[in-house]
Amino acid sequence: MPRRITSLLAFLSIGVLAVALGADGQEPKPKKLTADEVVKLWSPQLKSATRYGQTGGSPKQSPGVGAYSFTVVGPSFEELWNHYAKLCGADHKYEEKTFRITSDTGPNGSFVVSDGGDGKGGRGLSTFLLKTPAYTVTVSLYADPDGKTIRGSLSAVVPE
């Protein structure tokens, strides 16, 4: 290859690398999420949801924190439980009448999954916590006695 073409290719490669890394030579940092964006990522609005409602918020002056209560109809408790276990990176699947506390570090971050009883031999509150470098999120779920509705809470914190 002629020397002139080699020099031109080297120059173009350096230019492409500079654009990819940014003007200061560093990789561009991903956009920082807000707590509301994390909440949206973790919302229980699965395809099977026929009704969803939430209440709560994130203060405008502190967009790194947010908390919501929610009600969802459509998905089974098992479907929602497995959804959150997967988001945490846990390899467990829902098992009826099995209570567990699992803490580990997986591909998505450090997590805790905690199931409790209701004191009557049934399932109580299930809680999922995931801590990543970008955010920490907690979801708690319980099945409403009507057998159709799942109620819960979702909170997120994004470090400053």
Summary of the structure (lengths in Angstrom):
residues: 160
radius of gyration: 22.2
end to end distance: 51.6
largest distance: 82.5
contacts: 428
relative contact order: 0.17
helix: 24%
strand: 36%
